[in-house]
Amino acid sequence: MIKLDLVNEVVNRTGLSKVKAEIAVETIFDSMKKALARGERIELRGFGVFNVKARKTGVGRNPRTGQVVQIQPGKAVRFKPGKELQLRSS
């Protein structure tokens, strides 16, 4: 599924114009990006939780040359699915 599929689903379910649906979807994604950039946690009940975790400094290796490279600390977005979203094996 891509963003266009989400826009089309909003159009089908709400009857909004495609332009307004696209603005709505973009607004949601922009709000989520800004919240994550501020380090905030996003909880969507029945879907899951997005949060920002710190990454540690590490040592990596260039596979081509074998040279040791320092990996700088950073931040990464993590997603934990909610109970209703978790896939169950049959």
The 8 nearest C-alpha neighbors of each residue, nearest first, counted from 0:
[[1, 4, 2, 5, 3, 6, 8, 7],
 [0, 2, 4, 3, 5, 6, 7, 8],
 [1, 3, 5, 4, 6, 0, 24, 7],
 [2, 4, 6, 5, 1, 7, 0, 21],
 [5, 3, 7, 1, 2, 6, 0, 8],
 [4, 6, 8, 2, 3, 7, 9, 1],
 [7, 5, 3, 9, 8, 4, 21, 20],
 [6, 8, 10, 4, 5, 9, 3, 11],
 [7, 9, 5, 11, 10, 6, 12, 4],
 [10, 8, 6, 12, 7, 11, 13, 20],
 [9, 11, 7, 14, 15, 8, 13, 12],
 [12, 10, 8, 9, 14, 13, 7, 15],
 [13, 11, 9, 10, 14, 8, 15, 7],
 [14, 12, 15, 10, 9, 11, 8, 20],
 [13, 15, 10, 11, 12, 16, 9, 17],
 [16, 14, 10, 13, 20, 19, 17, 9],
 [15, 17, 19, 18, 20, 10, 14, 21],
 [16, 18, 20, 19, 10, 21, 15, 6],
 [19, 17, 21, 16, 20, 22, 15, 23],
 [20, 18, 22, 16, 21, 17, 23, 15],
 [21, 19, 23, 17, 22, 18, 6, 9],
 [20, 22, 18, 24, 19, 23, 6, 17],
 [23, 21, 19, 25, 20, 24, 26, 18],
 [24, 22, 20, 26, 21, 25, 19, 27],
 [23, 25, 21, 27, 26, 22, 20, 28],
 [26, 24, 22, 28, 27, 23, 29, 21],
 [27, 25, 23, 29, 24, 28, 22, 30],
 [28, 26, 30, 24, 25, 29, 31, 23],
 [27, 29, 31, 25, 30, 26, 32, 24],
 [30, 28, 32, 26, 31, 27, 25, 33],
 [31, 29, 27, 33, 28, 32, 26, 34],
 [30, 32, 28, 34, 29, 33, 35, 27],
 [33, 31, 29, 35, 30, 34, 36, 28],
 [32, 34, 36, 30, 35, 31, 29, 37],
 [33, 35, 31, 37, 39, 36, 32, 30],
 [36, 34, 38, 39, 32, 37, 33, 31],
 [35, 37, 33, 38, 34, 32, 39, 51],
 [38, 36, 34, 35, 39, 33, 32, 51],
 [39, 37, 35, 36, 51, 34, 40, 50],
 [38, 40, 35, 34, 37, 41, 50, 51],
 [39, 41, 50, 49, 42, 38, 35, 51],
 [42, 40, 49, 48, 50, 39, 43, 31],
 [41, 43, 48, 47, 44, 40, 49, 46],
 [42, 44, 46, 47, 48, 45, 41, 81],
 [45, 43, 46, 42, 47, 81, 48, 83],
 [44, 46, 81, 83, 47, 43, 84, 82],
 [47, 45, 81, 43, 44, 84, 80, 83],
 [48, 46, 80, 81, 43, 79, 42, 45],
 [47, 49, 42, 79, 41, 78, 43, 80],
 [50, 48, 78, 41, 77, 40, 42, 79],
 [51, 49, 40, 77, 76, 41, 48, 52],
 [52, 50, 76, 75, 38, 77, 74, 35],
 [51, 53, 75, 74, 76, 54, 50, 77],
 [54, 52, 74, 73, 75, 55, 51, 72],
 [55, 53, 73, 72, 74, 52, 75, 56],
 [56, 54, 72, 57, 53, 73, 71, 70],
 [57, 55, 72, 71, 70, 54, 58, 69],
 [58, 56, 70, 69, 55, 59, 71, 72],
 [57, 59, 69, 70, 68, 67, 60, 56],
 [60, 58, 68, 67, 69, 70, 57, 61],
 [59, 61, 67, 68, 66, 65, 62, 58],
 [60, 62, 65, 66, 63, 64, 67, 59],
 [63, 61, 65, 64, 60, 66, 59, 67],
 [62, 64, 61, 65, 66, 60, 67, 59],
 [65, 63, 66, 61, 62, 60, 67, 68],
 [64, 66, 61, 62, 60, 63, 67, 68],
 [65, 67, 61, 64, 60, 68, 62, 63],
 [66, 68, 60, 59, 65, 61, 58, 69],
 [69, 67, 59, 60, 58, 70, 66, 61],
 [68, 70, 58, 57, 59, 71, 67, 56],
 [71, 69, 57, 56, 58, 68, 59, 72],
 [70, 72, 56, 69, 73, 57, 55, 54],
 [73, 71, 56, 55, 54, 70, 74, 53],
 [74, 72, 54, 53, 71, 75, 55, 56],
 [73, 75, 53, 54, 52, 51, 76, 72],
 [76, 74, 52, 51, 77, 53, 54, 73],
 [75, 77, 51, 50, 52, 49, 78, 74],
 [76, 78, 50, 49, 51, 75, 79, 52],
 [79, 77, 49, 48, 80, 50, 76, 47],
 [78, 80, 48, 47, 81, 49, 77, 50],
 [81, 79, 47, 84, 85, 46, 78, 48],
 [82, 80, 47, 46, 84, 83, 45, 85],
 [81, 83, 85, 84, 80, 45, 46, 47],
 [82, 84, 81, 45, 85, 46, 80, 86],
 [85, 83, 81, 82, 46, 80, 86, 45],
 [86, 84, 82, 83, 80, 81, 87, 46],
 [87, 85, 84, 88, 83, 82, 80, 89],
 [86, 88, 89, 85, 84, 83, 82, 80],
 [87, 89, 86, 85, 84, 83, 82, 80],
 [88, 87, 86, 85, 84, 83, 82, 80]]
